[in-house]
């Protein structure tokens, strides 16, 4: 019930009731919640308790109907902590003050018409700052047969979703990489892009919404090309950019598929510096396949890292024999990495977690014992297996327990 709530090309239908001469402007696409624009409102002075001193107005397309419920909704953010409320004209109704911040916030205001309301205002005079408003909707609430109310969901088109998701990717990567540019020099730019059979995920694999891979579903195969280009553009010239996935040691077809996807990304003009293999493994993981995986990864010519290594035992109370076997598996992985990955391609090995303390495994491998320290932070056999692998020798041989001066 407003003539223009999207602001894709202009801010027609909106006017300044009160405020600075330059209070009302059209924001750019980069400043919008979605689409090509938004309203940009400047309130230069804080007027405590006087929201009305900066007001932006639009007429309803028709007066509200007496006794009918309506919902006024919008997205808003500000360049600092701010405040907004809505009010109607013709018959004044007032929304309570709503806090705003630098993050987009969705706000709804539900009112009942009296038959006199002919328009409404955004009242922004209380807190000085610049405000951005997008996706303004004024809709009647449809009564249901049960005497309550229901709402109508309007599904966006795939093209609209692609724009929203593409803008979200650009915003996330550019801001994250820029913010940490002084202190972070390597990034996992793309994580878990492959299906188990070595084909690219298509976005419809999971049973729940949280499993859907929206990047590829709406942006297509080149989403990763865009991601790597954005990371490269916004980071340091020497940053190392990785792609990362799991089960590469148990599904060699998945490992090959990931390597082929890296080749594709680079044919499209982006550069991938390295490949990460997560390696969440167990005592039963096939050691021959671990060796074959490292050989495949080495042949890619890329930097190779083990990014999330742990060795689960199937219990939180392992026997001495199980702990010894776990230590041997940790050492085997490290020995194999050093054997098959050329030194120039070795980027590093990260252990997934610190200890077996249950507070560290609330969501990942609960009731397990996959790490180098036990639940009480004492060193396990796995600690020595890892140390021996990294050192390339038995570190306890000839060690008296005393620190030796460095020559």
KEKE-3310 file (N, C-alpha, C; in steps of 0.2 Angstrom, whole numbers, plus 5000, padded with zeros to 4 digits):
npx = (5004:5011:5018:5031:5042:5054:5064:5073:5077:5074:5068:5055:5038:5041:5044:5052:5046:5051:5067:5084:5090:5096:5091:5085:5089:5094:5101:5115:5117:5126:5124:5112:5099:5094:5093:5094:5095:5091:5083:5091:5094:5098:5101:5106:5107:5105:5090:5084:5070:5062:5058:5051:5058:5065:5058:5052:5041:5027:5013:4998:4992:4979:4967:4967:4957:4943:4944:4951:4966:4983:5000:5015:5031:5049:5066:5080:5096:5109:5123:5129:5124:5107:5090:5073:5056:5039:5025:5008:4998:4984:4976:4984:4995:5007:5022:5032:5049:5062:5077:5092:5106:5122:5120:5108:5091:5076:5060:5043:5027:5012:4996:4979:4967:4958:4950:4954:4968:4980:4993:5010:5025:5043:5051:5065:5072:5078:5091:5107:5114:5117:5104:5098:5085:5075:5065:5051:5035:5017:5004:4987:4981:4976:4961:4959:4949:4948:4947:4959:4974:4982:4997:5004:5016:5027:5036:5052:5060:5071:5081:5080:5084:5097:5103:5102:5110:5122:5126:5127:5138:5148:5148:5151:5164:5172:5172:5176:5189:5195:5195:5203:5215:5227:5232:5229:5234:5231:5218:5203:5194:5184:5173:5170:5164:5161:5152:5151:5154:5162:5157:5151:5143:5125:5116:5105:5105:5103:5091:5086:5083:5095:5104:5105:5115:5116:5125:5130:5118:5111:5120:5127:5140:5151:5152:5162:5173:5170:5171:5185:5191:5186:5192:5205:5206:5203:5212:5229:5243:5251:5244:5238:5227:5214:5205:5194:5190:5182:5184:5192:5202:5195:5187:5193:5188:5181:5192:5199:5189:5188:5201:5200:5190:5197:5205:5196:5191:5203:5204:5194:5200:5203:5214:5219:5228:5230:5226:5215:5214:5203:5203:5196:5197:5198:5204:5201:5203:5208:5225:5232:5224:5225:5239:5238:5229:5237:5247:5239:5235:5248:5252:5244:5251:5249:5249:5248:5238:5234:5220:5210:5213:5209:5208:5197:5191:5180:5176:5175:5183:5197:5207:5224:5230:5222:5225:5238:5237:5231:5240:5250:5243:5241:5255:5257:5249:5256:5269:5266:5262:5273:5281:5275:5271:5279:5292:5291:5278:5272:5261:5256:5250:5235:5228:5212:5205:5209:5209:5202:5192:5175:5168:5174:5169:5155:5147:5154:5159:5155:5157:5169:5186:5197:5209:5225:5228:5221:5205:5208:5218:5230:5245:5243:5247:5245:5251:5264:5266:5262:5272:5284:5282:5282:5295:5302:5309:5312:5308:5310:5322:5338:5334:5335:5326:5329:5330:5340:5354:5354:5365)
npy = (4994:5006:5016:5014:5004:4998:5005:5003:5011:5024:5036:5039:5044:5047:5059:5073:5078:5084:5090:5091:5099:5091:5079:5067:5054:5044:5028:5018:5003:4995:4999:4995:4984:4974:4972:4987:4999:5010:5019:5033:5042:5057:5062:5075:5080:5075:5074:5072:5063:5068:5062:5066:5077:5074:5068:5056:5054:5045:5043:5032:5021:5020:5025:5018:5005:5005:4996:4986:4976:4979:4977:4985:4984:4984:4985:4991:4999:5008:5020:5020:5016:5019:5026:5023:5026:5023:5032:5037:5047:5058:5051:5050:5037:5029:5020:5012:5017:5011:5002:5004:4998:4995:4983:4976:4976:4968:4975:4975:4983:4982:4988:4994:5000:5015:5021:5034:5035:5040:5040:5037:5040:5039:5042:5049:5058:5057:5052:5057:5053:5043:5034:5019:5013:4999:4989:4992:4988:4989:4981:4973:4963:4947:4939:4923:4908:4903:4913:4920:4927:4927:4926:4930:4922:4928:4921:4924:4926:4915:4922:4934:4929:4925:4937:4942:4933:4933:4947:4945:4936:4944:4955:4948:4942:4952:4961:4953:4949:4961:4966:4958:4958:4964:4954:4941:4928:4918:4909:4898:4898:4892:4880:4863:4859:4847:4832:4815:4807:4813:4823:4840:4848:4852:4860:4854:4844:4841:4836:4846:4864:4869:4862:4864:4870:4885:4893:4887:4883:4894:4903:4896:4885:4893:4900:4898:4903:4917:4919:4916:4926:4938:4936:4937:4950:4958:4955:4953:4953:4942:4933:4916:4906:4894:4879:4867:4851:4836:4818:4814:4805:4793:4792:4792:4796:4807:4815:4816:4823:4835:4841:4842:4851:4862:4864:4868:4881:4888:4889:4899:4911:4913:4911:4897:4893:4882:4866:4859:4845:4838:4826:4819:4805:4787:4773:4763:4768:4766:4764:4763:4770:4783:4786:4785:4796:4807:4806:4809:4822:4829:4828:4838:4849:4860:4869:4860:4855:4848:4850:4848:4837:4823:4808:4797:4785:4779:4778:4786:4782:4776:4761:4756:4750:4755:4768:4768:4763:4774:4784:4778:4780:4794:4797:4790:4797:4809:4805:4800:4812:4820:4811:4810:4822:4835:4845:4859:4860:4858:4864:4863:4856:4854:4851:4845:4851:4852:4844:4829:4833:4834:4846:4852:4844:4845:4846:4840:4824:4819:4811:4805:4802:4809:4817:4825:4827:4821:4821:4828:4836:4830:4824:4812:4796:4799:4811:4810:4802:4811:4821:4813:4810:4823:4827:4817:4807:4796:4806:4804:4797:4797:4808:4817:4823:4835:4852:4858:4868:4879:4877)
npz = (5000:4998:4985:4981:4987:4986:4980:4969:4958:4961:4973:4972:4977:4990:5002:5011:5027:5038:5043:5038:5024:5015:5019:5013:5002:4988:4991:4986:4977:4984:4996:4999:5006:4998:4980:4969:4976:4990:5003:5009:5023:5031:5047:5056:5069:5086:5094:5108:5112:5102:5089:5078:5072:5061:5047:5036:5023:5016:5006:5008:4996:4996:5009:5025:5030:5041:5056:5051:5051:5049:5043:5044:5038:5037:5032:5041:5044:5052:5052:5064:5081:5082:5081:5077:5073:5067:5061:5058:5047:5045:5054:5069:5073:5083:5083:5094:5100:5090:5091:5081:5071:5064:5057:5046:5051:5053:5054:5061:5062:5069:5066:5068:5057:5057:5047:5044:5042:5031:5026:5030:5041:5042:5057:5062:5070:5083:5086:5080:5064:5049:5040:5033:5023:5017:5007:5010:5016:5016:5022:5022:5035:5033:5038:5045:5044:5057:5065:5069:5062:5046:5036:5020:5010:4998:4986:4981:4965:4956:4950:4958:4970:4967:4965:4978:4986:4979:4982:4996:4997:4991:5000:5013:5010:5006:5017:5028:5024:5022:5034:5042:5036:5041:5049:5045:5034:5026:5019:5020:5007:5000:5006:5007:4994:4986:4982:4988:4978:4970:4961:4959:4972:4970:4977:4982:4991:5005:5018:5026:5027:5031:5026:5012:4999:4995:4988:4976:4971:4967:4961:4953:4945:4945:4956:4965:4958:4958:4972:4975:4968:4974:4987:4983:4978:4989:4999:5005:4993:4994:5001:5005:4997:5000:4995:5003:5009:5015:5019:5009:5010:5011:5000:4985:4973:4976:4980:4968:4961:4967:4965:4951:4950:4955:4945:4935:4941:4940:4926:4923:4927:4940:4955:4964:4978:4986:4993:5005:5015:5026:5035:5046:5054:5058:5068:5059:5046:5030:5027:5015:5006:5012:5009:4995:4993:4997:4987:4975:4978:4979:4966:4960:4961:4970:4985:5000:5014:5029:5037:5047:5057:5066:5076:5079:5092:5096:5109:5125:5135:5132:5130:5135:5124:5114:5114:5111:5097:5092:5093:5084:5072:5071:5069:5057:5048:5048:5044:5031:5025:5025:5017:5004:5000:4992:4999:4996:4994:5006:5017:5030:5046:5054:5070:5075:5087:5105:5118:5125:5134:5138:5137:5126:5116:5113:5102:5092:5089:5102:5118:5115:5111:5103:5103:5107:5120:5136:5144:5156:5152:5151:5143:5130:5123:5109:5108:5109:5097:5087:5089:5086:5073:5067:5071:5064:5070:5085:5098:5111:5113:5120:5128:5142:5150:5154:5150:5136:5133:5118:5105)
capx = (5000:5015:5019:5038:5045:5060:5070:5078:5079:5073:5064:5048:5033:5043:5046:5054:5042:5055:5074:5089:5088:5099:5090:5083:5093:5094:5107:5118:5116:5131:5122:5105:5098:5094:5092:5099:5095:5088:5082:5097:5091:5103:5099:5113:5107:5101:5085:5081:5062:5059:5059:5048:5062:5067:5052:5051:5034:5024:5005:4996:4989:4972:4966:4966:4950:4942:4943:4956:4973:4988:5007:5020:5037:5054:5073:5084:5102:5112:5130:5130:5118:5102:5083:5068:5049:5034:5019:5003:4995:4977:4975:4991:4996:5014:5026:5037:5055:5066:5085:5095:5113:5126:5117:5101:5086:5069:5055:5036:5023:5005:4991:4972:4965:4952:4947:4957:4975:4981:5000:5014:5031:5048:5053:5072:5076:5081:5098:5110:5117:5114:5100:5096:5079:5074:5060:5045:5029:5011:4999:4982:4982:4970:4958:4958:4943:4948:4947:4965:4976:4987:5001:5005:5023:5028:5042:5056:5062:5078:5085:5081:5088:5104:5106:5103:5115:5128:5127:5129:5144:5152:5148:5154:5171:5176:5172:5180:5196:5198:5195:5208:5220:5234:5234:5228:5238:5229:5210:5199:5189:5178:5173:5166:5160:5160:5148:5155:5156:5167:5154:5150:5136:5121:5112:5098:5107:5101:5084:5083:5085:5102:5109:5105:5121:5113:5129:5130:5111:5108:5125:5130:5147:5156:5152:5169:5177:5169:5174:5192:5193:5185:5197:5211:5205:5203:5217:5236:5245:5254:5239:5237:5220:5213:5199:5195:5185:5183:5183:5196:5206:5191:5184:5198:5185:5180:5198:5200:5184:5190:5207:5197:5186:5202:5208:5191:5191:5208:5202:5190:5203:5205:5220:5219:5235:5231:5220:5215:5211:5201:5205:5193:5198:5198:5209:5200:5204:5213:5231:5234:5220:5228:5245:5236:5226:5243:5250:5235:5236:5254:5252:5241:5256:5246:5251:5243:5238:5229:5216:5206:5215:5208:5208:5192:5192:5174:5175:5178:5188:5201:5212:5231:5231:5218:5229:5244:5235:5229:5247:5253:5239:5243:5261:5257:5247:5261:5274:5264:5262:5280:5284:5272:5270:5286:5293:5289:5271:5269:5259:5255:5245:5231:5224:5205:5204:5215:5209:5196:5187:5168:5166:5176:5166:5148:5144:5158:5162:5153:5158:5174:5193:5201:5214:5232:5227:5215:5200:5211:5223:5237:5247:5241:5251:5245:5255:5271:5266:5263:5279:5289:5280:5284:5302:5305:5313:5309:5310:5312:5328:5343:5331:5335:5320:5331:5331:5347:5355:5354:5371)
capy = (5000:5012:5016:5013:5002:4994:5010:5000:5016:5031:5037:5043:5043:5048:5066:5075:5082:5088:5088:5094:5100:5085:5073:5061:5053:5037:5025:5014:4995:4992:5001:4993:4977:4970:4976:4992:5005:5010:5026:5035:5047:5060:5066:5078:5082:5071:5077:5067:5063:5072:5059:5070:5082:5071:5064:5055:5053:5042:5042:5026:5021:5021:5026:5012:5003:5005:4989:4981:4975:4981:4976:4989:4981:4987:4984:4997:4999:5015:5020:5019:5015:5024:5025:5025:5024:5025:5036:5037:5053:5058:5049:5048:5032:5029:5015:5013:5018:5004:5003:5002:4997:4994:4977:4976:4974:4968:4978:4975:4987:4980:4993:4993:5006:5019:5024:5041:5035:5041:5039:5036:5043:5036:5047:5048:5064:5057:5050:5059:5048:5041:5028:5016:5009:4996:4984:4994:4985:4990:4975:4971:4956:4943:4935:4916:4905:4902:4920:4923:4930:4923:4930:4927:4923:4929:4918:4927:4922:4912:4928:4939:4925:4925:4944:4943:4929:4936:4953:4943:4934:4950:4959:4944:4941:4958:4964:4949:4949:4967:4968:4954:4959:4965:4948:4934:4928:4912:4908:4893:4902:4888:4874:4857:4860:4841:4827:4810:4803:4817:4828:4846:4849:4856:4864:4851:4838:4840:4835:4852:4870:4871:4858:4867:4873:4890:4897:4884:4882:4900:4907:4891:4882:4898:4904:4898:4908:4923:4919:4917:4933:4943:4936:4940:4957:4962:4953:4954:4950:4936:4928:4909:4905:4887:4875:4862:4846:4830:4811:4813:4799:4787:4793:4795:4799:4814:4819:4818:4828:4842:4843:4844:4858:4868:4866:4872:4887:4892:4891:4905:4917:4914:4907:4893:4892:4876:4862:4857:4839:4838:4820:4816:4798:4783:4767:4758:4771:4763:4768:4763:4776:4789:4787:4787:4803:4812:4806:4813:4830:4831:4829:4844:4855:4865:4869:4855:4856:4844:4855:4846:4830:4820:4801:4795:4779:4775:4778:4791:4779:4771:4757:4758:4748:4759:4774:4766:4763:4780:4787:4776:4782:4801:4797:4787:4802:4814:4802:4800:4819:4822:4807:4811:4829:4838:4850:4865:4860:4857:4870:4862:4851:4857:4846:4847:4851:4852:4839:4825:4836:4834:4853:4853:4839:4845:4845:4836:4818:4818:4804:4802:4804:4810:4822:4823:4828:4818:4825:4832:4840:4826:4821:4805:4792:4802:4817:4808:4800:4817:4824:4809:4811:4830:4827:4812:4802:4795:4811:4802:4793:4801:4814:4816:4827:4842:4857:4858:4875:4879:4879)
capz = (5000:4996:4978:4980:4993:4984:4978:4964:4953:4963:4979:4970:4982:4997:5003:5018:5030:5043:5043:5035:5017:5011:5023:5009:4996:4985:4992:4980:4977:4989:5003:5000:5009:4992:4974:4966:4980:4996:5005:5013:5027:5036:5053:5058:5076:5090:5097:5112:5113:5097:5083:5072:5069:5054:5045:5029:5022:5009:5006:5007:4990:4998:5016:5029:5032:5049:5059:5047:5054:5044:5045:5041:5039:5033:5034:5042:5047:5053:5052:5071:5085:5081:5083:5072:5074:5062:5063:5053:5046:5044:5061:5071:5078:5084:5084:5099:5097:5089:5091:5075:5072:5058:5054:5044:5055:5050:5059:5059:5066:5067:5068:5066:5054:5059:5041:5043:5040:5023:5025:5036:5041:5046:5061:5063:5073:5090:5086:5074:5060:5043:5041:5026:5024:5011:5007:5014:5014:5020:5019:5026:5038:5030:5043:5044:5046:5064:5069:5070:5056:5043:5031:5013:5008:4991:4985:4976:4959:4957:4948:4964:4975:4965:4967:4985:4988:4976:4986:5002:4996:4990:5007:5018:5009:5006:5023:5032:5022:5023:5042:5045:5032:5044:5053:5043:5028:5023:5020:5017:5003:4998:5010:5006:4988:4983:4984:4989:4972:4966:4957:4962:4975:4966:4981:4984:4994:5012:5020:5029:5024:5033:5022:5005:4997:4991:4984:4969:4968:4964:4958:4948:4946:4945:4963:4968:4954:4961:4979:4975:4965:4979:4992:4981:4977:4995:5004:5003:4987:4996:5005:5002:4996:4999:4995:5008:5009:5019:5016:5003:5011:5010:4993:4981:4968:4978:4980:4961:4959:4970:4961:4944:4951:4956:4938:4932:4944:4937:4919:4923:4929:4947:4957:4970:4980:4990:4994:5012:5017:5033:5038:5052:5053:5064:5068:5054:5040:5025:5026:5008:5003:5014:5005:4988:4993:4997:4980:4971:4980:4977:4959:4958:4961:4974:4992:5003:5021:5033:5040:5053:5058:5072:5076:5084:5095:5097:5116:5129:5140:5128:5134:5133:5117:5109:5114:5107:5090:5090:5092:5078:5066:5070:5066:5050:5044:5047:5040:5024:5022:5023:5012:4998:4998:4992:5005:4994:4994:5013:5021:5037:5048:5060:5074:5076:5094:5110:5122:5125:5138:5135:5135:5119:5111:5114:5096:5087:5092:5109:5121:5111:5113:5097:5103:5109:5127:5138:5147:5161:5149:5152:5137:5128:5118:5103:5109:5107:5090:5083:5090:5083:5066:5066:5071:5060:5074:5091:5102:5118:5113:5122:5131:5149:5154:5156:5144:5134:5129:5111:5103)
cpx = (5004:5017:5026:5041:5052:5066:5075:5081:5079:5069:5058:5043:5035:5046:5048:5049:5046:5062:5078:5087:5090:5097:5088:5086:5092:5101:5109:5116:5120:5128:5115:5105:5098:5092:5097:5099:5091:5087:5088:5094:5097:5099:5105:5113:5103:5096:5081:5073:5059:5060:5056:5052:5065:5062:5052:5045:5032:5016:5004:4992:4981:4971:4965:4959:4948:4941:4948:4963:4978:4995:5011:5027:5042:5061:5076:5091:5104:5120:5133:5124:5113:5095:5078:5061:5045:5028:5014:5001:4988:4974:4981:4991:5004:5017:5031:5044:5059:5073:5087:5103:5116:5124:5110:5097:5079:5064:5048:5032:5016:5000:4984:4969:4958:4948:4950:4964:4976:4988:5004:5021:5037:5051:5060:5076:5079:5088:5102:5114:5114:5110:5099:5090:5077:5068:5054:5039:5023:5006:4994:4983:4975:4968:4957:4951:4943:4948:4953:4968:4981:4991:5002:5013:5023:5035:5046:5058:5069:5083:5086:5085:5096:5107:5107:5109:5122:5130:5130:5136:5149:5153:5152:5162:5175:5177:5177:5187:5199:5199:5201:5214:5227:5236:5233:5230:5236:5222:5208:5193:5183:5179:5168:5161:5158:5155:5153:5157:5160:5164:5152:5143:5132:5116:5106:5100:5104:5093:5081:5086:5092:5107:5109:5111:5119:5118:5129:5123:5109:5114:5129:5137:5152:5156:5159:5174:5177:5172:5181:5194:5191:5190:5203:5211:5206:5208:5224:5238:5248:5250:5239:5230:5218:5206:5199:5189:5187:5182:5187:5201:5202:5188:5189:5195:5183:5186:5200:5195:5186:5196:5204:5193:5191:5204:5202:5191:5197:5207:5198:5193:5205:5211:5218:5226:5236:5225:5221:5211:5209:5204:5202:5192:5197:5203:5208:5201:5209:5219:5233:5230:5223:5235:5243:5233:5232:5246:5246:5236:5242:5255:5248:5245:5254:5249:5246:5244:5233:5226:5212:5207:5213:5207:5203:5193:5186:5172:5178:5183:5192:5205:5219:5232:5228:5222:5235:5243:5234:5236:5250:5249:5241:5250:5261:5255:5253:5267:5273:5264:5269:5283:5282:5271:5277:5286:5290:5281:5268:5268:5258:5250:5242:5227:5217:5204:5210:5215:5202:5191:5180:5166:5169:5173:5158:5144:5148:5161:5161:5155:5164:5181:5198:5207:5220:5232:5221:5210:5202:5217:5230:5239:5245:5247:5251:5249:5262:5271:5266:5269:5284:5288:5283:5292:5306:5310:5309:5312:5312:5319:5334:5340:5331:5330:5322:5332:5338:5348:5356:5361:5371)
cpy = (5006:5011:5013:5011:4998:4999:5007:5006:5023:5030:5040:5040:5044:5056:5067:5080:5087:5086:5092:5095:5094:5079:5067:5061:5046:5034:5020:5007:4992:4994:4999:4986:4972:4974:4981:4998:5004:5017:5027:5042:5050:5064:5069:5080:5077:5076:5073:5068:5067:5068:5062:5075:5080:5066:5063:5052:5049:5041:5035:5026:5021:5021:5019:5011:5002:4998:4984:4981:4976:4979:4981:4986:4984:4984:4990:4995:5007:5014:5019:5017:5021:5022:5027:5023:5026:5028:5037:5045:5052:5056:5047:5042:5031:5022:5016:5014:5011:5006:5001:5001:4996:4988:4978:4973:4974:4970:4977:4979:4985:4985:4991:5000:5009:5022:5031:5041:5035:5041:5038:5039:5038:5042:5045:5053:5063:5056:5052:5053:5047:5034:5026:5012:5006:4991:4986:4991:4987:4985:4974:4964:4952:4939:4928:4914:4904:4908:4923:4927:4926:4928:4926:4928:4923:4926:4922:4923:4920:4918:4933:4935:4926:4932:4945:4939:4931:4942:4951:4940:4940:4954:4955:4944:4947:4961:4960:4949:4955:4969:4964:4954:4960:4959:4941:4934:4922:4911:4902:4897:4899:4882:4869:4858:4853:4836:4821:4806:4807:4822:4834:4846:4853:4860:4861:4845:4836:4838:4841:4858:4871:4867:4860:4871:4879:4893:4894:4884:4888:4904:4902:4889:4887:4902:4904:4902:4915:4924:4920:4924:4938:4942:4938:4947:4961:4960:4955:4950:4943:4931:4922:4908:4897:4885:4869:4857:4840:4824:4810:4807:4793:4787:4796:4798:4806:4818:4821:4823:4835:4845:4845:4851:4864:4869:4870:4880:4891:4894:4897:4911:4918:4909:4904:4891:4885:4872:4859:4850:4838:4832:4819:4808:4794:4777:4763:4761:4767:4767:4768:4769:4783:4791:4789:4794:4808:4812:4810:4821:4833:4832:4835:4850:4861:4864:4864:4855:4850:4849:4854:4839:4829:4812:4798:4787:4775:4775:4784:4789:4773:4767:4759:4756:4752:4766:4774:4766:4770:4784:4785:4779:4790:4801:4795:4793:4807:4812:4802:4807:4821:4818:4809:4818:4833:4844:4857:4866:4859:4863:4870:4857:4854:4851:4849:4847:4851:4845:4835:4828:4837:4841:4855:4849:4839:4844:4841:4831:4818:4811:4801:4804:4804:4814:4820:4824:4824:4823:4829:4835:4837:4824:4814:4802:4796:4809:4815:4805:4805:4820:4820:4810:4818:4830:4822:4808:4801:4801:4810:4799:4798:4808:4812:4819:4834:4846:4858:4865:4874:4881:4885)
cpz = (5000:4989:4976:4986:4992:4982:4974:4959:4956:4970:4978:4975:4989:4997:5010:5021:5035:5042:5039:5027:5013:5015:5019:5003:4994:4987:4986:4982:4983:4996:5004:5004:5003:4986:4972:4970:4986:4998:5010:5017:5032:5041:5057:5065:5080:5094:5102:5113:5108:5090:5077:5069:5062:5052:5038:5027:5015:5011:5005:5000:4991:5006:5019:5030:5039:5051:5056:5050:5048:5047:5041:5043:5034:5036:5035:5045:5048:5053:5059:5075:5084:5084:5078:5075:5068:5065:5057:5053:5044:5051:5064:5076:5078:5086:5090:5096:5096:5088:5084:5076:5065:5054:5052:5049:5052:5056:5057:5064:5064:5070:5066:5063:5057:5053:5040:5041:5033:5021:5031:5036:5045:5050:5064:5067:5080:5090:5080:5071:5053:5043:5033:5027:5017:5012:5011:5011:5019:5018:5024:5029:5036:5036:5041:5046:5054:5069:5071:5063:5053:5038:5025:5012:5001:4990:4980:4971:4960:4955:4954:4969:4973:4966:4974:4988:4985:4980:4993:5002:4995:4997:5012:5016:5009:5012:5028:5030:5023:5030:5045:5041:5035:5048:5051:5036:5024:5024:5017:5013:5002:5002:5008:5000:4985:4986:4985:4983:4967:4962:4962:4965:4970:4970:4984:4988:5000:5012:5023:5025:5025:5029:5014:5004:4992:4986:4977:4967:4964:4960:4952:4949:4947:4952:4966:4965:4957:4968:4979:4972:4970:4985:4990:4980:4984:5000:5002:4997:4988:5000:5001:5002:4995:4998:4999:5008:5014:5016:5010:5003:5010:5003:4989:4975:4970:4978:4973:4958:4961:4966:4954:4945:4952:4949:4934:4934:4940:4929:4918:4926:4936:4949:4963:4972:4983:4991:5001:5012:5024:5037:5045:5051:5059:5063:5062:5047:5036:5024:5019:5005:5006:5010:4998:4988:4993:4990:4975:4972:4978:4970:4956:4958:4966:4981:4995:5010:5023:5038:5046:5056:5065:5071:5081:5086:5096:5104:5119:5135:5136:5133:5132:5126:5112:5108:5110:5099:5088:5088:5085:5072:5065:5067:5059:5046:5042:5043:5033:5021:5020:5018:5005:4996:4998:4997:5002:4994:5001:5016:5028:5039:5054:5063:5076:5083:5099:5114:5121:5131:5135:5133:5128:5114:5112:5108:5091:5091:5100:5112:5117:5114:5108:5097:5106:5117:5130:5141:5153:5159:5150:5145:5136:5124:5111:5103:5106:5099:5085:5083:5086:5075:5064:5066:5067:5064:5081:5096:5109:5118:5115:5126:5138:5153:5155:5149:5143:5131:5122:5109:5097)
residu = (UNK:UNK:UNK:UNK:UNK:UNK:UNK:UNK:UNK:UNK:UNK:UNK:UNK:UNK:UNK:UNK:UNK:UNK:UNK:UNK:UNK:UNK:UNK:UNK:UNK:UNK:UNK:UNK:UNK:UNK:UNK:UNK:UNK:UNK:UNK:UNK:UNK:UNK:UNK:UNK:UNK:UNK:UNK:UNK:UNK:UNK:UNK:UNK:UNK:UNK:UNK:UNK:UNK:UNK:UNK:UNK:UNK:UNK:UNK:UNK:UNK:UNK:UNK:UNK:UNK:UNK:UNK:UNK:UNK:UNK:UNK:UNK:UNK:UNK:UNK:UNK:UNK:UNK:UNK:UNK:UNK:UNK:UNK:UNK:UNK:UNK:UNK:UNK:UNK:UNK:UNK:UNK:UNK:UNK:UNK:UNK:UNK:UNK:UNK:UNK:UNK:UNK:UNK:UNK:UNK:UNK:UNK:UNK:UNK:UNK:UNK:UNK:UNK:UNK:UNK:UNK:UNK:UNK:UNK:UNK:UNK:UNK:UNK:UNK:UNK:UNK:UNK:UNK:UNK:UNK:UNK:UNK:UNK:UNK:UNK:UNK:UNK:UNK:UNK:UNK:UNK:UNK:UNK:UNK:UNK:UNK:UNK:UNK:UNK:UNK:UNK:UNK:UNK:UNK:UNK:UNK:UNK:UNK:UNK:UNK:UNK:UNK:UNK:UNK:UNK:UNK:UNK:UNK:UNK:UNK:UNK:UNK:UNK:UNK:UNK:UNK:UNK:UNK:UNK:UNK:UNK:UNK:UNK:UNK:UNK:UNK:UNK:UNK:UNK:UNK:UNK:UNK:UNK:UNK:UNK:UNK:UNK:UNK:UNK:UNK:UNK:UNK:UNK:UNK:UNK:UNK:UNK:UNK:UNK:UNK:UNK:UNK:UNK:UNK:UNK:UNK:UNK:UNK:UNK:UNK:UNK:UNK:UNK:UNK:UNK:UNK:UNK:UNK:UNK:UNK:UNK:UNK:UNK:UNK:UNK:UNK:UNK:UNK:UNK:UNK:UNK:UNK:UNK:UNK:UNK:UNK:UNK:UNK:UNK:UNK:UNK:UNK:UNK:UNK:UNK:UNK:UNK:UNK:UNK:UNK:UNK:UNK:UNK:UNK:UNK:UNK:UNK:UNK:UNK:UNK:UNK:UNK:UNK:UNK:UNK:UNK:UNK:UNK:UNK:UNK:UNK:UNK:UNK:UNK:UNK:UNK:UNK:UNK:UNK:UNK:UNK:UNK:UNK:UNK:UNK:UNK:UNK:UNK:UNK:UNK:UNK:UNK:UNK:UNK:UNK:UNK:UNK:UNK:UNK:UNK:UNK:UNK:UNK:UNK:UNK:UNK:UNK:UNK:UNK:UNK:UNK:UNK:UNK:UNK:UNK:UNK:UNK:UNK:UNK:UNK:UNK:UNK:UNK:UNK:UNK:UNK:UNK:UNK:UNK:UNK:UNK:UNK:UNK:UNK:UNK:UNK:UNK:UNK:UNK:UNK:UNK:UNK:UNK:UNK:UNK:UNK:UNK:UNK:UNK:UNK:UNK:UNK:UNK:UNK:UNK:UNK:UNK:UNK:UNK:UNK:UNK:UNK:UNK:UNK:UNK:UNK:UNK:UNK:UNK:UNK:UNK:UNK:UNK:UNK:UNK:UNK:UNK:UNK:UNK:UNK:UNK:UNK:UNK:UNK:UNK:UNK:UNK:UNK:UNK:UNK:UNK:UNK:UNK:UNK:UNK:UNK:UNK)
# end
